[in-house]
Amino acid sequence: YGSFACGRDIKGMHAARAARENAEFAGGVPEVNDYDDHEVHIQEHTAYLLSGRCPKEAEKNVCEHIKIHRQKSKEDANG
């Protein structure tokens, strides 16, 4: 059967999930999962902040979420 990821754009799936999270920031800080590609999520959320589409009231939540991704990415790198 091959791997589940075979033929799938995993980075694209992470980017799409991050885009869905961008729509949730007005209501809080979405959960960061261990299986997230943290670098892809950081890029997508940062692009959202820079796009001018992020409401002012959501900026704090986006920044907190990015901070968590950075922490988890650092943990992953340190083993």
mmCIF file of the N, C-alpha and C atoms, coordinates in Angstrom:
data_MODEL
# 
_entry.id   MODEL 
# 
loop_
_atom_site.group_PDB 
_atom_site.id 
_atom_site.type_symbol 
_atom_site.label_atom_id 
_atom_site.label_alt_id 
_atom_site.label_comp_id 
_atom_site.label_asym_id 
_atom_site.label_entity_id 
_atom_site.label_seq_id 
_atom_site.pdbx_PDB_ins_code 
_atom_site.Cartn_x 
_atom_site.Cartn_y 
_atom_site.Cartn_z 
_atom_site.occupancy 
_atom_site.B_iso_or_equiv 
_atom_site.pdbx_formal_charge 
_atom_site.auth_seq_id 
_atom_site.auth_comp_id 
_atom_site.auth_asym_id 
_atom_site.auth_atom_id 
_atom_site.pdbx_PDB_model_num 
ATOM 1   N N  . TYR A 1 1  ? 0.802   -1.204 0.000  1.00 0.00 ? 1  TYR A N  1 
ATOM 2   C CA . TYR A 1 1  ? 0.000   0.000  0.000  1.00 0.00 ? 1  TYR A CA 1 
ATOM 3   C C  . TYR A 1 1  ? 0.849   1.275  0.000  1.00 0.00 ? 1  TYR A C  1 
ATOM 4   N N  . GLY A 1 2  ? 2.090   1.160  0.396  1.00 0.00 ? 2  GLY A N  1 
ATOM 5   C CA . GLY A 1 2  ? 2.933   2.349  0.443  1.00 0.00 ? 2  GLY A CA 1 
ATOM 6   C C  . GLY A 1 2  ? 2.591   3.204  1.645  1.00 0.00 ? 2  GLY A C  1 
ATOM 7   N N  . SER A 1 3  ? 3.307   4.284  1.792  1.00 0.00 ? 3  SER A N  1 
ATOM 8   C CA . SER A 1 3  ? 3.042   5.150  2.937  1.00 0.00 ? 3  SER A CA 1 
ATOM 9   C C  . SER A 1 3  ? 1.820   6.021  2.688  1.00 0.00 ? 3  SER A C  1 
ATOM 10  N N  . PHE A 1 4  ? 1.210   6.468  3.746  1.00 0.00 ? 4  PHE A N  1 
ATOM 11  C CA . PHE A 1 4  ? 0.031   7.333  3.657  1.00 0.00 ? 4  PHE A CA 1 
ATOM 12  C C  . PHE A 1 4  ? 0.371   8.625  2.947  1.00 0.00 ? 4  PHE A C  1 
ATOM 13  N N  . ALA A 1 5  ? 1.608   9.105  3.150  1.00 0.00 ? 5  ALA A N  1 
ATOM 14  C CA . ALA A 1 5  ? 2.017   10.381 2.581  1.00 0.00 ? 5  ALA A CA 1 
ATOM 15  C C  . ALA A 1 5  ? 2.383   10.282 1.107  1.00 0.00 ? 5  ALA A C  1 
ATOM 16  N N  . CYS A 1 6  ? 2.509   9.075  0.594  1.00 0.00 ? 6  CYS A N  1 
ATOM 17  C CA . CYS A 1 6  ? 2.920   8.880  -0.789 1.00 0.00 ? 6  CYS A CA 1 
ATOM 18  C C  . CYS A 1 6  ? 1.990   9.640  -1.735 1.00 0.00 ? 6  CYS A C  1 
ATOM 19  N N  . GLY A 1 7  ? 2.571   10.510 -2.534 1.00 0.00 ? 7  GLY A N  1 
ATOM 20  C CA . GLY A 1 7  ? 1.777   11.256 -3.498 1.00 0.00 ? 7  GLY A CA 1 
ATOM 21  C C  . GLY A 1 7  ? 1.064   12.451 -2.917 1.00 0.00 ? 7  GLY A C  1 
ATOM 22  N N  . ARG A 1 8  ? 1.276   12.742 -1.651 1.00 0.00 ? 8  ARG A N  1 
ATOM 23  C CA . ARG A 1 8  ? 0.617   13.885 -1.009 1.00 0.00 ? 8  ARG A CA 1 
ATOM 24  C C  . ARG A 1 8  ? 1.639   14.997 -0.800 1.00 0.00 ? 8  ARG A C  1 
ATOM 25  N N  . ASP A 1 9  ? 1.170   16.206 -0.855 1.00 0.00 ? 9  ASP A N  1 
ATOM 26  C CA . ASP A 1 9  ? 2.003   17.372 -0.606 1.00 0.00 ? 9  ASP A CA 1 
ATOM 27  C C  . ASP A 1 9  ? 1.896   17.710 0.878  1.00 0.00 ? 9  ASP A C  1 
ATOM 28  N N  . ILE A 1 10 ? 2.771   17.108 1.679  1.00 0.00 ? 10 ILE A N  1 
ATOM 29  C CA . ILE A 1 10 ? 2.697   17.265 3.131  1.00 0.00 ? 10 ILE A CA 1 
ATOM 30  C C  . ILE A 1 10 ? 2.908   18.726 3.536  1.00 0.00 ? 10 ILE A C  1 
ATOM 31  N N  . LYS A 1 11 ? 3.903   19.385 2.953  1.00 0.00 ? 11 LYS A N  1 
ATOM 32  C CA . LYS A 1 11 ? 4.121   20.803 3.291  1.00 0.00 ? 11 LYS A CA 1 
ATOM 33  C C  . LYS A 1 11 ? 2.898   21.632 2.921  1.00 0.00 ? 11 LYS A C  1 
ATOM 34  N N  . GLY A 1 12 ? 2.281   21.311 1.794  1.00 0.00 ? 12 GLY A N  1 
ATOM 35  C CA . GLY A 1 12 ? 1.062   22.008 1.391  1.00 0.00 ? 12 GLY A CA 1 
ATOM 36  C C  . GLY A 1 12 ? -0.076  21.770 2.370  1.00 0.00 ? 12 GLY A C  1 
ATOM 37  N N  . MET A 1 13 ? -0.147  20.553 2.907  1.00 0.00 ? 13 MET A N  1 
ATOM 38  C CA . MET A 1 13 ? -1.174  20.238 3.896  1.00 0.00 ? 13 MET A CA 1 
ATOM 39  C C  . MET A 1 13 ? -0.946  21.033 5.180  1.00 0.00 ? 13 MET A C  1 
ATOM 40  N N  . HIS A 1 14 ? 0.333   21.168 5.575  1.00 0.00 ? 14 HIS A N  1 
ATOM 41  C CA . HIS A 1 14 ? 0.647   21.971 6.758  1.00 0.00 ? 14 HIS A CA 1 
ATOM 42  C C  . HIS A 1 14 ? 0.305   23.440 6.514  1.00 0.00 ? 14 HIS A C  1 
ATOM 43  N N  . ALA A 1 15 ? 0.626   23.943 5.332  1.00 0.00 ? 15 ALA A N  1 
ATOM 44  C CA . ALA A 1 15 ? 0.325   25.338 5.002  1.00 0.00 ? 15 ALA A CA 1 
ATOM 45  C C  . ALA A 1 15 ? -1.179  25.578 5.023  1.00 0.00 ? 15 ALA A C  1 
ATOM 46  N N  . ALA A 1 16 ? -1.948  24.625 4.502  1.00 0.00 ? 16 ALA A N  1 
ATOM 47  C CA . ALA A 1 16 ? -3.412  24.759 4.492  1.00 0.00 ? 16 ALA A CA 1 
ATOM 48  C C  . ALA A 1 16 ? -3.962  24.741 5.915  1.00 0.00 ? 16 ALA A C  1 
ATOM 49  N N  . ARG A 1 17 ? -3.398  23.887 6.767  1.00 0.00 ? 17 ARG A N  1 
ATOM 50  C CA . ARG A 1 17 ? -3.849  23.835 8.163  1.00 0.00 ? 17 ARG A CA 1 
ATOM 51  C C  . ARG A 1 17 ? -3.531  25.149 8.878  1.00 0.00 ? 17 ARG A C  1 
ATOM 52  N N  . ALA A 1 18 ? -2.335  25.690 8.608  1.00 0.00 ? 18 ALA A N  1 
ATOM 53  C CA . ALA A 1 18 ? -1.956  26.974 9.206  1.00 0.00 ? 18 ALA A CA 1 
ATOM 54  C C  . ALA A 1 18 ? -2.899  28.080 8.728  1.00 0.00 ? 18 ALA A C  1 
ATOM 55  N N  . ALA A 1 19 ? -3.300  28.028 7.467  1.00 0.00 ? 19 ALA A N  1 
ATOM 56  C CA . ALA A 1 19 ? -4.240  29.023 6.938  1.00 0.00 ? 19 ALA A CA 1 
ATOM 57  C C  . ALA A 1 19 ? -5.584  28.919 7.651  1.00 0.00 ? 19 ALA A C  1 
ATOM 58  N N  . ARG A 1 20 ? -6.023  27.701 7.933  1.00 0.00 ? 20 ARG A N  1 
ATOM 59  C CA . ARG A 1 20 ? -7.283  27.529 8.684  1.00 0.00 ? 20 ARG A CA 1 
ATOM 60  C C  . ARG A 1 20 ? -7.131  28.092 10.097 1.00 0.00 ? 20 ARG A C  1 
ATOM 61  N N  . GLU A 1 21 ? -5.959  27.873 10.692 1.00 0.00 ? 21 GLU A N  1 
ATOM 62  C CA . GLU A 1 21 ? -5.713  28.424 12.031 1.00 0.00 ? 21 GLU A CA 1 
ATOM 63  C C  . GLU A 1 21 ? -5.757  29.949 11.998 1.00 0.00 ? 21 GLU A C  1 
ATOM 64  N N  . ASN A 1 22 ? -5.273  30.551 10.913 1.00 0.00 ? 22 ASN A N  1 
ATOM 65  C CA . ASN A 1 22 ? -5.282  32.014 10.818 1.00 0.00 ? 22 ASN A CA 1 
ATOM 66  C C  . ASN A 1 22 ? -6.688  32.568 11.002 1.00 0.00 ? 22 ASN A C  1 
ATOM 67  N N  . ALA A 1 23 ? -7.673  31.834 10.558 1.00 0.00 ? 23 ALA A N  1 
ATOM 68  C CA . ALA A 1 23 ? -9.056  32.279 10.694 1.00 0.00 ? 23 ALA A CA 1 
ATOM 69  C C  . ALA A 1 23 ? -9.576  32.139 12.129 1.00 0.00 ? 23 ALA A C  1 
ATOM 70  N N  . GLU A 1 24 ? -8.851  31.415 12.968 1.00 0.00 ? 24 GLU A N  1 
ATOM 71  C CA . GLU A 1 24 ? -9.288  31.145 14.341 1.00 0.00 ? 24 GLU A CA 1 
ATOM 72  C C  . GLU A 1 24 ? -8.695  32.107 15.377 1.00 0.00 ? 24 GLU A C  1 
ATOM 73  N N  . PHE A 1 25 ? -7.721  32.921 14.990 1.00 0.00 ? 25 PHE A N  1 
ATOM 74  C CA . PHE A 1 25 ? -6.997  33.729 15.973 1.00 0.00 ? 25 PHE A CA 1 
ATOM 75  C C  . PHE A 1 25 ? -7.840  34.782 16.665 1.00 0.00 ? 25 PHE A C  1 
ATOM 76  N N  . ALA A 1 26 ? -8.882  35.245 16.045 1.00 0.00 ? 26 ALA A N  1 
ATOM 77  C CA . ALA A 1 26 ? -9.740  36.242 16.695 1.00 0.00 ? 26 ALA A CA 1 
ATOM 78  C C  . ALA A 1 26 ? -10.409 35.657 17.942 1.00 0.00 ? 26 ALA A C  1 
ATOM 79  N N  . GLY A 1 27 ? -10.583 34.327 17.956 1.00 0.00 ? 27 GLY A N  1 
ATOM 80  C CA . GLY A 1 27 ? -11.241 33.669 19.076 1.00 0.00 ? 27 GLY A CA 1 
ATOM 81  C C  . GLY A 1 27 ? -10.301 33.069 20.100 1.00 0.00 ? 27 GLY A C  1 
ATOM 82  N N  . GLY A 1 28 ? -8.992  33.194 19.890 1.00 0.00 ? 28 GLY A N  1 
ATOM 83  C CA . GLY A 1 28 ? -8.044  32.620 20.830 1.00 0.00 ? 28 GLY A CA 1 
ATOM 84  C C  . GLY A 1 28 ? -6.803  32.115 20.141 1.00 0.00 ? 28 GLY A C  1 
ATOM 85  N N  . VAL A 1 29 ? -6.065  31.268 20.844 1.00 0.00 ? 29 VAL A N  1 
ATOM 86  C CA . VAL A 1 29 ? -4.818  30.710 20.327 1.00 0.00 ? 29 VAL A CA 1 
ATOM 87  C C  . VAL A 1 29 ? -5.047  29.230 20.031 1.00 0.00 ? 29 VAL A C  1 
ATOM 88  N N  . PRO A 1 30 ? -5.044  28.839 18.745 1.00 0.00 ? 30 PRO A N  1 
ATOM 89  C CA . PRO A 1 30 ? -5.236  27.430 18.409 1.00 0.00 ? 30 PRO A CA 1 
ATOM 90  C C  . PRO A 1 30 ? -4.108  26.560 18.980 1.00 0.00 ? 30 PRO A C  1 
ATOM 91  N N  . GLU A 1 31 ? -4.412  25.321 19.209 1.00 0.00 ? 31 GLU A N  1 
ATOM 92  C CA . GLU A 1 31 ? -3.434  24.369 19.737 1.00 0.00 ? 31 GLU A CA 1 
ATOM 93  C C  . GLU A 1 31 ? -2.301  24.160 18.744 1.00 0.00 ? 31 GLU A C  1 
ATOM 94  N N  . VAL A 1 32 ? -1.090  24.023 19.253 1.00 0.00 ? 32 VAL A N  1 
ATOM 95  C CA . VAL A 1 32 ? 0.073   23.663 18.441 1.00 0.00 ? 32 VAL A CA 1 
ATOM 96  C C  . VAL A 1 32 ? 0.331   22.179 18.689 1.00 0.00 ? 32 VAL A C  1 
ATOM 97  N N  . ASN A 1 33 ? 0.370   21.412 17.617 1.00 0.00 ? 33 ASN A N  1 
ATOM 98  C CA . ASN A 1 33 ? 0.558   19.966 17.738 1.00 0.00 ? 33 ASN A CA 1 
ATOM 99  C C  . ASN A 1 33 ? 2.015   19.576 17.541 1.00 0.00 ? 33 ASN A C  1 
ATOM 100 N N  . ASP A 1 34 ? 2.423   18.484 18.175 1.00 0.00 ? 34 ASP A N  1 
ATOM 101 C CA . ASP A 1 34 ? 3.791   17.998 18.033 1.00 0.00 ? 34 ASP A CA 1 
ATOM 102 C C  . ASP A 1 34 ? 4.101   17.616 16.589 1.00 0.00 ? 34 ASP A C  1 
ATOM 103 N N  . TYR A 1 35 ? 3.110   17.177 15.847 1.00 0.00 ? 35 TYR A N  1 
ATOM 104 C CA . TYR A 1 35 ? 3.344   16.736 14.466 1.00 0.00 ? 35 TYR A CA 1 
ATOM 105 C C  . TYR A 1 35 ? 3.328   17.880 13.454 1.00 0.00 ? 35 TYR A C  1 
ATOM 106 N N  . ASP A 1 36 ? 3.069   19.101 13.902 1.00 0.00 ? 36 ASP A N  1 
ATOM 107 C CA . ASP A 1 36 ? 3.093   20.251 13.000 1.00 0.00 ? 36 ASP A CA 1 
ATOM 108 C C  . ASP A 1 36 ? 4.495   20.452 12.434 1.00 0.00 ? 36 ASP A C  1 
ATOM 109 N N  . ASP A 1 37 ? 4.577   20.874 11.184 1.00 0.00 ? 37 ASP A N  1 
ATOM 110 C CA . ASP A 1 37 ? 5.841   21.335 10.617 1.00 0.00 ? 37 ASP A CA 1 
ATOM 111 C C  . ASP A 1 37 ? 5.955   22.785 11.073 1.00 0.00 ? 37 ASP A C  1 
ATOM 112 N N  . HIS A 1 38 ? 6.671   22.989 12.152 1.00 0.00 ? 38 HIS A N  1 
ATOM 113 C CA . HIS A 1 38 ? 6.691   24.286 12.814 1.00 0.00 ? 38 HIS A CA 1 
ATOM 114 C C  . HIS A 1 38 ? 7.201   25.396 11.902 1.00 0.00 ? 38 HIS A C  1 
ATOM 115 N N  . GLU A 1 39 ? 8.195   25.110 11.091 1.00 0.00 ? 39 GLU A N  1 
ATOM 116 C CA . GLU A 1 39 ? 8.738   26.141 10.199 1.00 0.00 ? 39 GLU A CA 1 
ATOM 117 C C  . GLU A 1 39 ? 7.698   26.596 9.179  1.00 0.00 ? 39 GLU A C  1 
ATOM 118 N N  . VAL A 1 40 ? 6.940   25.659 8.622  1.00 0.00 ? 40 VAL A N  1 
ATOM 119 C CA . VAL A 1 40 ? 5.880   26.009 7.668  1.00 0.00 ? 40 VAL A CA 1 
ATOM 120 C C  . VAL A 1 40 ? 4.815   26.847 8.368  1.00 0.00 ? 40 VAL A C  1 
ATOM 121 N N  . HIS A 1 41 ? 4.425   26.439 9.557  1.00 0.00 ? 41 HIS A N  1 
ATOM 122 C CA . HIS A 1 41 ? 3.406   27.185 10.298 1.00 0.00 ? 41 HIS A CA 1 
ATOM 123 C C  . HIS A 1 41 ? 3.893   28.595 10.634 1.00 0.00 ? 41 HIS A C  1 
ATOM 124 N N  . ILE A 1 42 ? 5.140   28.713 11.073 1.00 0.00 ? 42 ILE A N  1 
ATOM 125 C CA . ILE A 1 42 ? 5.691   30.031 11.401 1.00 0.00 ? 42 ILE A CA 1 
ATOM 126 C C  . ILE A 1 42 ? 5.651   30.932 10.171 1.00 0.00 ? 42 ILE A C  1 
ATOM 127 N N  . GLN A 1 43 ? 6.042   30.402 9.024  1.00 0.00 ? 43 GLN A N  1 
ATOM 128 C CA . GLN A 1 43 ? 6.030   31.184 7.782  1.00 0.00 ? 43 GLN A CA 1 
ATOM 129 C C  . GLN A 1 43 ? 4.617   31.624 7.421  1.00 0.00 ? 43 GLN A C  1 
ATOM 130 N N  . GLU A 1 44 ? 3.662   30.714 7.506  1.00 0.00 ? 44 GLU A N  1 
ATOM 131 C CA . GLU A 1 44 ? 2.278   31.035 7.134  1.00 0.00 ? 44 GLU A CA 1 
ATOM 132 C C  . GLU A 1 44 ? 1.670   32.068 8.086  1.00 0.00 ? 44 GLU A C  1 
ATOM 133 N N  . HIS A 1 45 ? 1.924   31.896 9.384  1.00 0.00 ? 45 HIS A N  1 
ATOM 134 C CA . HIS A 1 45 ? 1.351   32.838 10.352 1.00 0.00 ? 45 HIS A CA 1 
ATOM 135 C C  . HIS A 1 45 ? 2.014   34.214 10.248 1.00 0.00 ? 45 HIS A C  1 
ATOM 136 N N  . THR A 1 46 ? 3.320   34.228 9.981  1.00 0.00 ? 46 THR A N  1 
ATOM 137 C CA . THR A 1 46 ? 4.018   35.503 9.794  1.00 0.00 ? 46 THR A CA 1 
ATOM 138 C C  . THR A 1 46 ? 3.504   36.206 8.543  1.00 0.00 ? 46 THR A C  1 
ATOM 139 N N  . ALA A 1 47 ? 3.300   35.454 7.473  1.00 0.00 ? 47 ALA A N  1 
ATOM 140 C CA . ALA A 1 47 ? 2.746   36.035 6.243  1.00 0.00 ? 47 ALA A CA 1 
ATOM 141 C C  . ALA A 1 47 ? 1.367   36.634 6.518  1.00 0.00 ? 47 ALA A C  1 
ATOM 142 N N  . TYR A 1 48 ? 0.587   35.966 7.351  1.00 0.00 ? 48 TYR A N  1 
ATOM 143 C CA . TYR A 1 48 ? -0.735  36.477 7.718  1.00 0.00 ? 48 TYR A CA 1 
ATOM 144 C C  . TYR A 1 48 ? -0.606  37.813 8.449  1.00 0.00 ? 48 TYR A C  1 
ATOM 145 N N  . LEU A 1 49 ? 0.340   37.891 9.378  1.00 0.00 ? 49 LEU A N  1 
ATOM 146 C CA . LEU A 1 49 ? 0.557   39.147 10.109 1.00 0.00 ? 49 LEU A CA 1 
ATOM 147 C C  . LEU A 1 49 ? 0.956   40.280 9.159  1.00 0.00 ? 49 LEU A C  1 
ATOM 148 N N  . LEU A 1 50 ? 1.782   39.975 8.188  1.00 0.00 ? 50 LEU A N  1 
ATOM 149 C CA . LEU A 1 50 ? 2.306   40.985 7.275  1.00 0.00 ? 50 LEU A CA 1 
ATOM 150 C C  . LEU A 1 50 ? 1.349   41.340 6.138  1.00 0.00 ? 50 LEU A C  1 
ATOM 151 N N  . SER A 1 51 ? 0.339   40.508 5.947  1.00 0.00 ? 51 SER A N  1 
ATOM 152 C CA . SER A 1 51 ? -0.569  40.671 4.809  1.00 0.00 ? 51 SER A CA 1 
ATOM 153 C C  . SER A 1 51 ? -1.528  41.854 4.933  1.00 0.00 ? 51 SER A C  1 
ATOM 154 N N  . GLY A 1 52 ? -1.739  42.325 6.145  1.00 0.00 ? 52 GLY A N  1 
ATOM 155 C CA . GLY A 1 52 ? -2.724  43.370 6.368  1.00 0.00 ? 52 GLY A CA 1 
ATOM 156 C C  . GLY A 1 52 ? -4.127  42.821 6.567  1.00 0.00 ? 52 GLY A C  1 
ATOM 157 N N  . ARG A 1 53 ? -4.284  41.503 6.512  1.00 0.00 ? 53 ARG A N  1 
ATOM 158 C CA . ARG A 1 53 ? -5.596  40.872 6.704  1.00 0.00 ? 53 ARG A CA 1 
ATOM 159 C C  . ARG A 1 53 ? -5.851  40.459 8.147  1.00 0.00 ? 53 ARG A C  1 
ATOM 160 N N  . CYS A 1 54 ? -4.804  40.493 8.971  1.00 0.00 ? 54 CYS A N  1 
ATOM 161 C CA . CYS A 1 54 ? -4.933  40.075 10.369 1.00 0.00 ? 54 CYS A CA 1 
ATOM 162 C C  . CYS A 1 54 ? -5.526  41.222 11.177 1.00 0.00 ? 54 CYS A C  1 
ATOM 163 N N  . PRO A 1 55 ? -6.688  40.999 11.806 1.00 0.00 ? 55 PRO A N  1 
ATOM 164 C CA . PRO A 1 55 ? -7.276  42.049 12.636 1.00 0.00 ? 55 PRO A CA 1 
ATOM 165 C C  . PRO A 1 55 ? -6.345  42.409 13.802 1.00 0.00 ? 55 PRO A C  1 
ATOM 166 N N  . LYS A 1 56 ? -6.307  43.674 14.145 1.00 0.00 ? 56 LYS A N  1 
ATOM 167 C CA . LYS A 1 56 ? -5.453  44.148 15.242 1.00 0.00 ? 56 LYS A CA 1 
ATOM 168 C C  . LYS A 1 56 ? -5.670  43.344 16.524 1.00 0.00 ? 56 LYS A C  1 
ATOM 169 N N  . GLU A 1 57 ? -6.932  43.033 16.806 1.00 0.00 ? 57 GLU A N  1 
ATOM 170 C CA . GLU A 1 57 ? -7.238  42.323 18.054 1.00 0.00 ? 57 GLU A CA 1 
ATOM 171 C C  . GLU A 1 57 ? -6.742  40.879 18.044 1.00 0.00 ? 57 GLU A C  1 
ATOM 172 N N  . ALA A 1 58 ? -6.377  40.338 16.892 1.00 0.00 ? 58 ALA A N  1 
ATOM 173 C CA . ALA A 1 58 ? -5.892  38.965 16.799 1.00 0.00 ? 58 ALA A CA 1 
ATOM 174 C C  . ALA A 1 58 ? -4.366  38.884 16.806 1.00 0.00 ? 58 ALA A C  1 
ATOM 175 N N  . GLU A 1 59 ? -3.679  40.000 16.615 1.00 0.00 ? 59 GLU A N  1 
ATOM 176 C CA . GLU A 1 59 ? -2.215  39.995 16.497 1.00 0.00 ? 59 GLU A CA 1 
ATOM 177 C C  . GLU A 1 59 ? -1.529  39.348 17.702 1.00 0.00 ? 59 GLU A C  1 
ATOM 178 N N  . LYS A 1 60 ? -1.993  39.667 18.895 1.00 0.00 ? 60 LYS A N  1 
ATOM 179 C CA . LYS A 1 60 ? -1.384  39.100 20.106 1.00 0.00 ? 60 LYS A CA 1 
ATOM 180 C C  . LYS A 1 60 ? -1.487  37.578 20.099 1.00 0.00 ? 60 LYS A C  1 
ATOM 181 N N  . ASN A 1 61 ? -2.639  37.048 19.702 1.00 0.00 ? 61 ASN A N  1 
ATOM 182 C CA . ASN A 1 61 ? -2.834  35.596 19.655 1.00 0.00 ? 61 ASN A CA 1 
ATOM 183 C C  . ASN A 1 61 ? -1.926  34.949 18.614 1.00 0.00 ? 61 ASN A C  1 
ATOM 184 N N  . VAL A 1 62 ? -1.778  35.594 17.455 1.00 0.00 ? 62 VAL A N  1 
ATOM 185 C CA . VAL A 1 62 ? -0.903  35.059 16.408 1.00 0.00 ? 62 VAL A CA 1 
ATOM 186 C C  . VAL A 1 62 ? 0.541   35.019 16.919 1.00 0.00 ? 62 VAL A C  1 
ATOM 187 N N  . CYS A 1 63 ? 0.977   36.091 17.534 1.00 0.00 ? 63 CYS A N  1 
ATOM 188 C CA . CYS A 1 63 ? 2.345   36.154 18.053 1.00 0.00 ? 63 CYS A CA 1 
ATOM 189 C C  . CYS A 1 63 ? 2.586   35.097 19.131 1.00 0.00 ? 63 CYS A C  1 
ATOM 190 N N  . GLU A 1 64 ? 1.621   34.875 19.999 1.00 0.00 ? 64 GLU A N  1 
ATOM 191 C CA . GLU A 1 64 ? 1.740   33.834 21.038 1.00 0.00 ? 64 GLU A CA 1 
ATOM 192 C C  . GLU A 1 64 ? 1.837   32.458 20.387 1.00 0.00 ? 64 GLU A C  1 
ATOM 193 N N  . HIS A 1 65 ? 1.036   32.225 19.374 1.00 0.00 ? 65 HIS A N  1 
ATOM 194 C CA . HIS A 1 65 ? 1.032   30.945 18.662 1.00 0.00 ? 65 HIS A CA 1 
ATOM 195 C C  . HIS A 1 65 ? 2.383   30.712 17.979 1.00 0.00 ? 65 HIS A C  1 
ATOM 196 N N  . ILE A 1 66 ? 2.914   31.739 17.329 1.00 0.00 ? 66 ILE A N  1 
ATOM 197 C CA . ILE A 1 66 ? 4.223   31.635 16.680 1.00 0.00 ? 66 ILE A CA 1 
ATOM 198 C C  . ILE A 1 66 ? 5.295   31.324 17.721 1.00 0.00 ? 66 ILE A C  1 
ATOM 199 N N  . LYS A 1 67 ? 5.213   31.965 18.869 1.00 0.00 ? 67 LYS A N  1 
ATOM 200 C CA . LYS A 1 67 ? 6.175   31.728 19.951 1.00 0.00 ? 67 LYS A CA 1 
ATOM 201 C C  . LYS A 1 67 ? 6.173   30.254 20.364 1.00 0.00 ? 67 LYS A C  1 
ATOM 202 N N  . ILE A 1 68 ? 4.995   29.663 20.461 1.00 0.00 ? 68 ILE A N  1 
ATOM 203 C CA . ILE A 1 68 ? 4.889   28.243 20.830 1.00 0.00 ? 68 ILE A CA 1 
ATOM 204 C C  . ILE A 1 68 ? 5.512   27.374 19.747 1.00 0.00 ? 68 ILE A C  1 
ATOM 205 N N  . HIS A 1 69 ? 5.238   27.690 18.479 1.00 0.00 ? 69 HIS A N  1 
ATOM 206 C CA . HIS A 1 69 ? 5.863   26.930 17.384 1.00 0.00 ? 69 HIS A CA 1 
ATOM 207 C C  . HIS A 1 69 ? 7.385   27.031 17.460 1.00 0.00 ? 69 HIS A C  1 
ATOM 208 N N  . ARG A 1 70 ? 7.910   28.214 17.734 1.00 0.00 ? 70 ARG A N  1 
ATOM 209 C CA . ARG A 1 70 ? 9.365   28.385 17.834 1.00 0.00 ? 70 ARG A CA 1 
ATOM 210 C C  . ARG A 1 70 ? 9.943   27.549 18.977 1.00 0.00 ? 70 ARG A C  1 
ATOM 211 N N  . GLN A 1 71 ? 9.245   27.539 20.114 1.00 0.00 ? 71 GLN A N  1 
ATOM 212 C CA . GLN A 1 71 ? 9.706   26.744 21.253 1.00 0.00 ? 71 GLN A CA 1 
ATOM 213 C C  . GLN A 1 71 ? 9.739   25.254 20.901 1.00 0.00 ? 71 GLN A C  1 
ATOM 214 N N  . LYS A 1 72 ? 8.651   24.781 20.273 1.00 0.00 ? 72 LYS A N  1 
ATOM 215 C CA . LYS A 1 72 ? 8.581   23.362 19.918 1.00 0.00 ? 72 LYS A CA 1 
ATOM 216 C C  . LYS A 1 72 ? 9.616   23.000 18.852 1.00 0.00 ? 72 LYS A C  1 
ATOM 217 N N  . SER A 1 73 ? 9.859   23.914 17.926 1.00 0.00 ? 73 SER A N  1 
ATOM 218 C CA . SER A 1 73 ? 10.870  23.689 16.896 1.00 0.00 ? 73 SER A CA 1 
ATOM 219 C C  . SER A 1 73 ? 12.251  23.566 17.524 1.00 0.00 ? 73 SER A C  1 
ATOM 220 N N  . LYS A 1 74 ? 12.535  24.422 18.509 1.00 0.00 ? 74 LYS A N  1 
ATOM 221 C CA . LYS A 1 74 ? 13.816  24.383 19.212 1.00 0.00 ? 74 LYS A CA 1 
ATOM 222 C C  . LYS A 1 74 ? 13.944  23.075 19.987 1.00 0.00 ? 74 LYS A C  1 
ATOM 223 N N  . GLU A 1 75 ? 12.860  22.639 20.629 1.00 0.00 ? 75 GLU A N  1 
ATOM 224 C CA . GLU A 1 75 ? 12.869  21.372 21.367 1.00 0.00 ? 75 GLU A CA 1 
ATOM 225 C C  . GLU A 1 75 ? 13.158  20.206 20.417 1.00 0.00 ? 75 GLU A C  1 
ATOM 226 N N  . ASP A 1 76 ? 12.527  20.223 19.237 1.00 0.00 ? 76 ASP A N  1 
ATOM 227 C CA . ASP A 1 76 ? 12.737  19.173 18.254 1.00 0.00 ? 76 ASP A CA 1 
ATOM 228 C C  . ASP A 1 76 ? 14.203  19.127 17.815 1.00 0.00 ? 76 ASP A C  1 
ATOM 229 N N  . ALA A 1 77 ? 14.799  20.307 17.621 1.00 0.00 ? 77 ALA A N  1 
ATOM 230 C CA . ALA A 1 77 ? 16.184  20.385 17.165 1.00 0.00 ? 77 ALA A CA 1 
ATOM 231 C C  . ALA A 1 77 ? 17.162  19.884 18.231 1.00 0.00 ? 77 ALA A C  1 
ATOM 232 N N  . ASN A 1 78 ? 16.779  20.065 19.497 1.00 0.00 ? 78 ASN A N  1 
ATOM 233 C CA . ASN A 1 78 ? 17.656  19.636 20.596 1.00 0.00 ? 78 ASN A CA 1 
ATOM 234 C C  . ASN A 1 78 ? 17.445  18.182 20.994 1.00 0.00 ? 78 ASN A C  1 
ATOM 235 N N  . GLY A 1 79 ? 16.462  17.549 20.344 1.00 0.00 ? 79 GLY A N  1 
ATOM 236 C CA . GLY A 1 79 ? 16.222  16.137 20.607 1.00 0.00 ? 79 GLY A CA 1 
ATOM 237 C C  . GLY A 1 79 ? 15.438  15.929 21.812 1.00 0.00 ? 79 GLY A C  1 
# 
